[in-house]
């Protein structure tokens, strides 16, 4: 009796199974799905062996289990900047990207150009809101509101959601000093309170967002417990190769989101003992951080599924990219982290809590404050003091678990 080898062919679209797996006899060809998958703002191009690879040839004979990934191309849209009835500027912009603000503002006799960012209704509301403000205060408020609309990519500030507000505040807490974060929150909360009072909106979305407070201390709520670490690690398999790497990279290096998105392939370093490192930060905050071996294995897996060669060439290309090979953004990473925490049932945590946990657990392990300062790129000589009391909240079992977990333990010098 002859046993015929059967192989499984899987079709994956955006990290999920697109159709039921095909069972193909050895040396036979896979059958392309009858219908193409779809993605908002994108056009399906082809199926590929890598998440961002070349088109798969369906005349290829199957000799082993095979996974094919959907590859999309972002749609392109025409963005017009109108000055009254006149076309001031026009450009083509791909879905998810920003239009480029004209280098010059339009002019009109006896009038001052206000902004391209706010629509007519939003600006009229702002004029009512700021009527008693000084010119400098008005300018300051307007800059924060424009920043908010720019980062959230909102078409209408009156339709903003509480989750968009939370994402925005996570962004500013990563990018600005805490005192500035508090000011931004206060400005936007006041702006939306005015809109609610004037019945432009029914609910102030910023009432659902925690106000930043000017304190340097970190507490129990900022540090993952043993059970929570278990939950997070055990759910990572649900993510694709890139997103798994992002989560482990953040958790085992303690880096900031804006540092992660700027890592290039040339920033990876290997020494004579085959230890791997990554260069993080810029200027005075530039530092070399050791990578955990498991983190590097995930880098190799990520390159494989992205259709990249095994040999890492030190290029200026960004390490973390989208399907269109464009550098990933802070907002993209925050969404990935939120998805990971949601899947693990830990929705109350955010990206910055991975950094807090790394710092607190490092202190628990007896790391020197000066070493932690260098590892995390702290500019304040006594910055580590803010985490000193957090040690009391870190379960010793958490340390044992992390240190004993082959695929998720902290860097050790």
NUVEX-217515 format. One record per residue (C-alpha): x, y, z; residue in three letters. Coordinates in nm, 3 decimals. Each point is the difference from the previous one (the first is absolute). Example, Ala and Ser with C-alpha at 12.3 -4.5 7.8 and 13.67 -1.06 7.14 Angstrom:
GUMI       u       v       w rest
GUMI   1.230  -0.450   0.780  ALA
GUMI   0.137   0.344  -0.066  SER
// end
This chain:
GUMI       u       v       w rest
GUMI   0.000   0.000   0.000  UNK
GUMI   0.140   0.343  -0.101  UNK
GUMI  -0.035   0.285   0.249  UNK
GUMI  -0.044   0.335  -0.171  UNK
GUMI   0.147   0.297   0.189  UNK
GUMI  -0.260   0.265   0.072  UNK
GUMI   0.097   0.363   0.060  UNK
GUMI  -0.195   0.287   0.152  UNK
GUMI  -0.028   0.335  -0.180  UNK
GUMI  -0.120   0.290   0.218  UNK
GUMI  -0.115   0.343  -0.115  UNK
GUMI   0.052   0.280   0.255  UNK
GUMI  -0.155   0.345  -0.038  UNK
GUMI   0.096   0.272   0.250  UNK
GUMI   0.107  -0.255   0.259  UNK
GUMI  -0.312  -0.218  -0.022  UNK
GUMI  -0.095  -0.307  -0.202  UNK
GUMI  -0.171   0.106  -0.324  UNK
GUMI  -0.145  -0.336  -0.109  UNK
GUMI   0.017  -0.355   0.127  UNK
GUMI   0.340  -0.162  -0.052  UNK
GUMI   0.043  -0.191  -0.327  UNK
GUMI   0.130  -0.357   0.011  UNK
GUMI   0.225  -0.053  -0.302  UNK
GUMI   0.165  -0.322  -0.114  UNK
GUMI   0.378   0.003  -0.029  UNK
GUMI   0.119   0.158  -0.328  UNK
GUMI  -0.345   0.142  -0.077  UNK
GUMI  -0.081   0.372  -0.020  UNK
GUMI  -0.195   0.217   0.243  UNK
GUMI  -0.333   0.146  -0.108  UNK
GUMI  -0.031   0.377   0.013  UNK
GUMI  -0.307   0.118   0.200  UNK
GUMI  -0.296   0.084  -0.222  UNK
GUMI  -0.040   0.346   0.151  UNK
GUMI   0.266   0.249   0.103  UNK
GUMI   0.012   0.134   0.357  UNK
GUMI  -0.065   0.367   0.068  UNK
GUMI   0.139   0.269   0.228  UNK
GUMI  -0.129   0.352   0.065  UNK
GUMI   0.190   0.257  -0.206  UNK
GUMI   0.204  -0.263  -0.185  UNK
GUMI  -0.009  -0.210  -0.317  UNK
GUMI   0.091  -0.368   0.013  UNK
GUMI   0.305  -0.078  -0.216  UNK
GUMI   0.091  -0.367   0.041  UNK
GUMI   0.078  -0.288   0.234  UNK
GUMI   0.360  -0.037   0.117  UNK
GUMI   0.223  -0.235   0.200  UNK
GUMI   0.107   0.298   0.214  UNK
GUMI  -0.213   0.264   0.171  UNK
GUMI   0.152   0.257  -0.233  UNK
GUMI   0.154  -0.225  -0.264  UNK
GUMI  -0.039  -0.053  -0.373  UNK
GUMI  -0.298  -0.154  -0.179  UNK
GUMI  -0.043  -0.375   0.046  UNK
GUMI  -0.004  -0.212  -0.315  UNK
GUMI  -0.301  -0.234   0.027  UNK
GUMI   0.159  -0.236  -0.252  UNK
GUMI   0.261  -0.085   0.265  UNK
GUMI  -0.023  -0.360   0.119  UNK
GUMI  -0.060  -0.045   0.371  UNK
GUMI   0.257  -0.216   0.185  UNK
GUMI  -0.056   0.116   0.358  UNK
GUMI  -0.249   0.186   0.218  UNK
GUMI  -0.028   0.354  -0.136  UNK
GUMI  -0.144   0.328   0.128  UNK
GUMI  -0.095   0.277  -0.243  UNK
GUMI  -0.056   0.361   0.109  UNK
GUMI  -0.214   0.272  -0.155  UNK
GUMI   0.188   0.302  -0.134  UNK
GUMI  -0.178   0.332  -0.052  UNK
GUMI   0.076   0.335  -0.157  UNK
GUMI  -0.127   0.316   0.167  UNK
GUMI  -0.254   0.193  -0.208  UNK
GUMI   0.096   0.347  -0.118  UNK
GUMI  -0.224   0.303   0.041  UNK
GUMI   0.002   0.353  -0.134  UNK
GUMI   0.026   0.268   0.270  UNK
GUMI  -0.092   0.351  -0.108  UNK
GUMI   0.073   0.319   0.194  UNK
GUMI  -0.263   0.249  -0.103  UNK
GUMI   0.029   0.376   0.054  UNK
GUMI  -0.362   0.098  -0.046  UNK
GUMI  -0.092  -0.129  -0.345  UNK
GUMI   0.364  -0.012  -0.113  UNK
GUMI   0.223  -0.307   0.011  UNK
GUMI   0.302   0.100   0.212  UNK
GUMI   0.181  -0.336   0.000  UNK
GUMI  -0.068  -0.361  -0.096  UNK
GUMI   0.181  -0.322   0.085  UNK
GUMI  -0.044  -0.377  -0.003  UNK
GUMI   0.004  -0.163   0.345  UNK
GUMI  -0.012  -0.369   0.082  UNK
GUMI  -0.251  -0.134   0.254  UNK
GUMI   0.116   0.044   0.360  UNK
GUMI   0.262   0.262  -0.082  UNK
GUMI  -0.018   0.373   0.054  UNK
GUMI  -0.032   0.269  -0.260  UNK
GUMI   0.287   0.250  -0.008  UNK
GUMI  -0.092   0.346   0.118  UNK
GUMI   0.068   0.265  -0.268  UNK
GUMI   0.334   0.171   0.056  UNK
GUMI  -0.172   0.338  -0.034  UNK
GUMI  -0.335   0.121   0.126  UNK
GUMI  -0.255   0.160  -0.232  UNK
GUMI  -0.055   0.374   0.029  UNK
GUMI  -0.308   0.217  -0.008  UNK
GUMI  -0.012   0.377   0.025  UNK
GUMI  -0.089   0.127   0.349  UNK
GUMI  -0.024  -0.358   0.133  UNK
GUMI   0.231  -0.226   0.200  UNK
GUMI   0.029  -0.366  -0.101  UNK
GUMI  -0.111  -0.214   0.298  UNK
GUMI   0.085  -0.367  -0.065  UNK
GUMI  -0.046  -0.290  -0.239  UNK
GUMI  -0.068  -0.235   0.292  UNK
GUMI  -0.333   0.101   0.152  UNK
GUMI  -0.313   0.000  -0.210  UNK
GUMI  -0.235   0.298   0.000  UNK
GUMI  -0.225  -0.127   0.279  UNK
GUMI   0.291  -0.101   0.224  UNK
GUMI   0.164   0.339  -0.044  UNK
GUMI  -0.322   0.188   0.068  UNK
GUMI  -0.042  -0.197   0.324  UNK
GUMI   0.360   0.078   0.093  UNK
GUMI  -0.055   0.372  -0.059  UNK
GUMI  -0.298  -0.009   0.239  UNK
GUMI   0.198  -0.205   0.253  UNK
GUMI   0.305   0.232  -0.007  UNK
GUMI  -0.177   0.335  -0.021  UNK
GUMI   0.128   0.120   0.340  UNK
GUMI   0.352  -0.137  -0.037  UNK
GUMI   0.311   0.205  -0.065  UNK
GUMI   0.163  -0.043  -0.339  UNK
GUMI   0.284  -0.213   0.140  UNK
GUMI  -0.236  -0.225   0.198  UNK
GUMI  -0.224  -0.037  -0.303  UNK
GUMI   0.300  -0.100  -0.212  UNK
GUMI   0.110  -0.253   0.262  UNK
GUMI  -0.345  -0.159   0.022  UNK
GUMI  -0.034  -0.015  -0.379  UNK
GUMI   0.339  -0.172  -0.039  UNK
GUMI  -0.105  -0.275   0.244  UNK
GUMI  -0.334  -0.052  -0.173  UNK
GUMI   0.170  -0.019  -0.340  UNK
GUMI   0.252  -0.250   0.141  UNK
GUMI  -0.290  -0.209   0.128  UNK
GUMI  -0.175  -0.004  -0.336  UNK
GUMI   0.326  -0.067  -0.184  UNK
GUMI   0.101  -0.299   0.215  UNK
GUMI  -0.348  -0.157   0.011  UNK
GUMI  -0.043   0.058  -0.376  UNK
GUMI  -0.357   0.105   0.076  UNK
GUMI  -0.216   0.150  -0.273  UNK
GUMI  -0.239   0.148   0.255  UNK
GUMI   0.089   0.090   0.359  UNK
GUMI  -0.369  -0.018   0.092  UNK
GUMI  -0.002  -0.374  -0.082  UNK
GUMI   0.311  -0.096   0.201  UNK
GUMI  -0.022  -0.311   0.224  UNK
GUMI   0.125  -0.059   0.353  UNK
GUMI   0.244  -0.265  -0.127  UNK
GUMI   0.151   0.250  -0.243  UNK
GUMI   0.043   0.240   0.292  UNK
GUMI   0.168  -0.272   0.207  UNK
GUMI   0.234  -0.090  -0.288  UNK
GUMI   0.090   0.365  -0.045  UNK
GUMI   0.085   0.046   0.368  UNK
GUMI   0.217  -0.313  -0.011  UNK
GUMI   0.181   0.160  -0.293  UNK
GUMI   0.064   0.333   0.174  UNK
GUMI   0.114  -0.177   0.320  UNK
GUMI   0.267  -0.170  -0.209  UNK
GUMI   0.104   0.317  -0.183  UNK
GUMI  -0.030   0.285   0.249  UNK
GUMI   0.092   0.091   0.356  UNK
GUMI  -0.268  -0.090   0.253  UNK
GUMI  -0.075   0.364   0.074  UNK
GUMI  -0.066   0.056  -0.373  UNK
GUMI  -0.222  -0.310  -0.009  UNK
GUMI  -0.204   0.143   0.284  UNK
GUMI  -0.040   0.329  -0.187  UNK
GUMI  -0.105  -0.171  -0.324  UNK
GUMI  -0.258  -0.208   0.187  UNK
GUMI  -0.134   0.307   0.181  UNK
GUMI  -0.030   0.199  -0.325  UNK
GUMI  -0.183  -0.275  -0.187  UNK
GUMI  -0.225  -0.086   0.294  UNK
GUMI  -0.102   0.367   0.021  UNK
GUMI  -0.057   0.023  -0.375  UNK
GUMI  -0.228  -0.304  -0.001  UNK
GUMI  -0.176   0.113   0.320  UNK
GUMI  -0.083   0.323  -0.182  UNK
GUMI  -0.136  -0.192  -0.301  UNK
GUMI  -0.216  -0.212   0.232  UNK
GUMI  -0.125   0.308   0.186  UNK
GUMI  -0.090   0.165  -0.331  UNK
GUMI  -0.173  -0.324  -0.110  UNK
GUMI   0.232  -0.065  -0.295  UNK
GUMI   0.065  -0.347   0.147  UNK
GUMI  -0.186  -0.216   0.254  UNK
GUMI   0.299  -0.141   0.192  UNK
GUMI   0.346   0.135   0.075  UNK
GUMI   0.226  -0.294  -0.105  UNK
GUMI   0.282   0.124   0.224  UNK
GUMI  -0.207  -0.079   0.311  UNK
GUMI   0.092  -0.365  -0.071  UNK
GUMI   0.374   0.073  -0.015  UNK
GUMI   0.219   0.002   0.308  UNK
GUMI   0.159   0.339   0.059  UNK
GUMI   0.383  -0.007   0.008  UNK
GUMI   0.133   0.114   0.336  UNK
GUMI   0.337   0.158   0.054  UNK
GUMI   0.163  -0.269   0.209  UNK
GUMI   0.309  -0.206  -0.066  UNK
GUMI  -0.102  -0.296   0.212  UNK
GUMI  -0.113  -0.327  -0.154  UNK
GUMI  -0.229  -0.236   0.190  UNK
GUMI  -0.145  -0.348  -0.002  UNK
GUMI  -0.246   0.084  -0.277  UNK
GUMI   0.296   0.061  -0.235  UNK
GUMI   0.166  -0.340   0.050  UNK
GUMI  -0.118  -0.338  -0.134  UNK
GUMI  -0.048  -0.279   0.256  UNK
GUMI   0.099  -0.365  -0.044  UNK
GUMI  -0.348  -0.097  -0.115  UNK
GUMI  -0.009   0.288  -0.246  UNK
GUMI   0.343  -0.081  -0.140  UNK
GUMI  -0.120  -0.358  -0.051  UNK
GUMI  -0.311   0.121  -0.178  UNK
GUMI   0.193   0.230  -0.231  UNK
GUMI   0.269  -0.252  -0.095  UNK
GUMI  -0.247  -0.280  -0.058  UNK
GUMI  -0.205   0.212  -0.241  UNK
GUMI   0.286   0.123  -0.223  UNK
GUMI  -0.037  -0.297  -0.237  UNK
GUMI  -0.318   0.165  -0.129  UNK
GUMI   0.203   0.286  -0.151  UNK
GUMI   0.192  -0.004  -0.327  UNK
GUMI   0.381  -0.020  -0.004  UNK
GUMI   0.055   0.376  -0.006  UNK
GUMI  -0.240   0.075   0.284  UNK
GUMI   0.139  -0.281   0.218  UNK
GUMI   0.345   0.150  -0.047  UNK
GUMI  -0.125   0.349   0.087  UNK
GUMI  -0.150  -0.121   0.329  UNK
GUMI   0.310  -0.194   0.105  UNK
GUMI   0.231   0.281  -0.116  UNK
GUMI  -0.187   0.254   0.215  UNK
GUMI  -0.018  -0.227   0.302  UNK
GUMI   0.365  -0.112  -0.002  UNK
GUMI   0.172   0.329  -0.088  UNK
GUMI  -0.219   0.254   0.180  UNK
GUMI   0.022   0.230  -0.302  UNK
GUMI  -0.244   0.278  -0.090  UNK
GUMI  -0.243  -0.034  -0.291  UNK
GUMI   0.166   0.283  -0.191  UNK
GUMI   0.333  -0.181   0.038  UNK
GUMI  -0.138  -0.333  -0.123  UNK
GUMI  -0.151   0.144  -0.319  UNK
GUMI   0.331   0.166  -0.089  UNK
GUMI   0.216  -0.314   0.029  UNK
GUMI   0.174  -0.079  -0.330  UNK
GUMI   0.171  -0.320  -0.109  UNK
GUMI   0.336   0.174   0.035  UNK
GUMI  -0.075   0.050   0.372  UNK
GUMI   0.032  -0.375   0.069  UNK
GUMI   0.345  -0.095   0.130  UNK
GUMI   0.170  -0.335   0.070  UNK
GUMI   0.321  -0.047   0.201  UNK
GUMI   0.272  -0.266  -0.025  UNK
GUMI  -0.193  -0.224   0.242  UNK
GUMI  -0.317   0.011  -0.213  UNK
GUMI  -0.181   0.224   0.248  UNK
GUMI  -0.250   0.227  -0.169  UNK
GUMI  -0.061   0.366   0.077  UNK
GUMI  -0.210   0.286  -0.135  UNK
GUMI   0.077   0.370  -0.016  UNK
GUMI  -0.287   0.206   0.143  UNK
GUMI  -0.066   0.371   0.033  UNK
GUMI   0.168   0.301  -0.154  UNK
GUMI   0.249   0.260   0.117  UNK
GUMI   0.060   0.002   0.375  UNK
GUMI  -0.250  -0.283   0.046  UNK
GUMI   0.169  -0.234  -0.248  UNK
GUMI   0.097  -0.329   0.164  UNK
GUMI   0.078  -0.364  -0.078  UNK
GUMI  -0.240  -0.256   0.151  UNK
GUMI   0.055  -0.375   0.009  UNK
GUMI  -0.267  -0.209  -0.172  UNK
GUMI  -0.129  -0.317   0.156  UNK
GUMI   0.073  -0.309  -0.219  UNK
GUMI  -0.373  -0.070  -0.032  UNK
GUMI  -0.057   0.354  -0.124  UNK
GUMI   0.260  -0.058  -0.271  UNK
GUMI  -0.165  -0.331  -0.095  UNK
GUMI  -0.321   0.193  -0.050  UNK
GUMI   0.191   0.246  -0.222  UNK
GUMI   0.111  -0.295  -0.215  UNK
GUMI  -0.359  -0.130  -0.013  UNK
GUMI  -0.127   0.348  -0.092  UNK
GUMI   0.252   0.024  -0.286  UNK
GUMI  -0.101  -0.344  -0.126  UNK
GUMI  -0.372   0.080  -0.008  UNK
GUMI   0.078   0.338  -0.160  UNK
GUMI   0.184  -0.170  -0.286  UNK
GUMI   0.337   0.147   0.103  UNK
GUMI   0.332  -0.184  -0.017  UNK
GUMI   0.151  -0.174   0.303  UNK
GUMI   0.307   0.224  -0.019  UNK
GUMI  -0.066   0.335   0.166  UNK
GUMI   0.158   0.278  -0.203  UNK
GUMI   0.056   0.326   0.197  UNK
GUMI  -0.216   0.230  -0.210  UNK
GUMI  -0.187   0.326   0.065  UNK
GUMI  -0.333  -0.181  -0.042  UNK
GUMI  -0.231  -0.002   0.301  UNK
GUMI  -0.027  -0.329   0.185  UNK
GUMI  -0.373   0.017   0.074  UNK
GUMI  -0.209   0.071  -0.309  UNK
GUMI  -0.352  -0.026  -0.134  UNK
GUMI  -0.102  -0.230  -0.284  UNK
GUMI   0.102   0.279  -0.239  UNK
GUMI   0.353   0.006   0.149  UNK
GUMI  -0.067   0.342   0.154  UNK
GUMI   0.127   0.067   0.350  UNK
GUMI  -0.254  -0.082   0.269  UNK
GUMI  -0.130   0.290   0.212  UNK
GUMI  -0.035   0.051   0.376  UNK
GUMI  -0.376  -0.022  -0.044  UNK
GUMI   0.033  -0.334  -0.183  UNK
GUMI   0.205  -0.140   0.289  UNK
GUMI  -0.245   0.126   0.263  UNK
GUMI  -0.281  -0.178  -0.186  UNK
GUMI   0.207  -0.321  -0.013  UNK
GUMI   0.075   0.021   0.373  UNK
GUMI  -0.365   0.070   0.079  UNK
GUMI  -0.103  -0.299  -0.211  UNK
GUMI   0.248  -0.224   0.184  UNK
GUMI  -0.117   0.118   0.342  UNK
GUMI  -0.366  -0.034  -0.105  UNK
GUMI   0.056  -0.359  -0.119  UNK
GUMI   0.169  -0.076   0.332  UNK
GUMI  -0.289   0.155   0.195  UNK
GUMI   0.223   0.283   0.125  UNK
GUMI  -0.170   0.298  -0.164  UNK
GUMI   0.083   0.236   0.287  UNK
GUMI   0.371  -0.009  -0.087  UNK
GUMI   0.175   0.197  -0.276  UNK
GUMI   0.339   0.007  -0.173  UNK
GUMI   0.167   0.217   0.263  UNK
GUMI  -0.081  -0.260   0.268  UNK
GUMI   0.238  -0.246  -0.169  UNK
GUMI   0.278   0.254   0.057  UNK
GUMI  -0.109   0.056   0.362  UNK
GUMI  -0.004  -0.377   0.061  UNK
GUMI   0.345  -0.039  -0.153  UNK
GUMI   0.143   0.274   0.223  UNK
GUMI  -0.168  -0.126   0.318  UNK
GUMI   0.097  -0.363  -0.054  UNK
GUMI   0.358   0.098  -0.083  UNK
GUMI   0.019   0.181   0.334  UNK
GUMI  -0.150  -0.305   0.171  UNK
GUMI   0.278  -0.212  -0.151  UNK
GUMI   0.255   0.231   0.158  UNK
GUMI   0.103   0.199  -0.306  UNK
GUMI   0.193   0.320   0.072  UNK
GUMI  -0.202   0.319  -0.046  UNK
GUMI   0.274   0.143  -0.220  UNK
GUMI  -0.013  -0.310  -0.224  UNK
GUMI  -0.378   0.028  -0.031  UNK
GUMI   0.037   0.367  -0.082  UNK
GUMI   0.238  -0.085  -0.287  UNK
GUMI  -0.213  -0.294  -0.118  UNK
GUMI  -0.318   0.207  -0.022  UNK
GUMI   0.161   0.323  -0.119  UNK
GUMI  -0.101   0.208   0.300  UNK
GUMI   0.144   0.349  -0.004  UNK
GUMI  -0.074   0.079   0.366  UNK
GUMI   0.276  -0.128   0.228  UNK
GUMI  -0.252  -0.094   0.268  UNK
GUMI  -0.277  -0.112  -0.235  UNK
GUMI   0.016  -0.359   0.125  UNK
GUMI  -0.111   0.115   0.343  UNK
GUMI  -0.355   0.031  -0.133  UNK
GUMI  -0.009  -0.381  -0.027  UNK
GUMI   0.162  -0.078   0.334  UNK
GUMI  -0.323  -0.060   0.191  UNK
GUMI  -0.148  -0.205  -0.286  UNK
GUMI   0.226  -0.289   0.103  UNK
GUMI  -0.244  -0.066   0.283  UNK
GUMI  -0.273  -0.073  -0.255  UNK
GUMI   0.195  -0.246  -0.216  UNK
GUMI  -0.089  -0.353   0.096  UNK
GUMI   0.317  -0.207   0.053  UNK
GUMI  -0.172  -0.278  -0.195  UNK
GUMI  -0.014   0.237  -0.296  UNK
GUMI   0.378   0.024   0.008  UNK
GUMI   0.040  -0.377   0.025  UNK
GUMI  -0.243  -0.049  -0.285  UNK
GUMI   0.164   0.250  -0.232  UNK
GUMI   0.353  -0.117   0.076  UNK
GUMI  -0.100  -0.363  -0.049  UNK
GUMI  -0.200   0.053  -0.317  UNK
GUMI   0.220  -0.090  -0.294  UNK
GUMI  -0.186   0.221  -0.243  UNK
GUMI  -0.065   0.303   0.217  UNK
GUMI   0.259   0.092   0.260  UNK
GUMI   0.169   0.330   0.071  UNK
GUMI   0.336   0.100  -0.137  UNK
GUMI   0.288  -0.075   0.230  UNK
GUMI   0.340   0.162  -0.034  UNK
// end
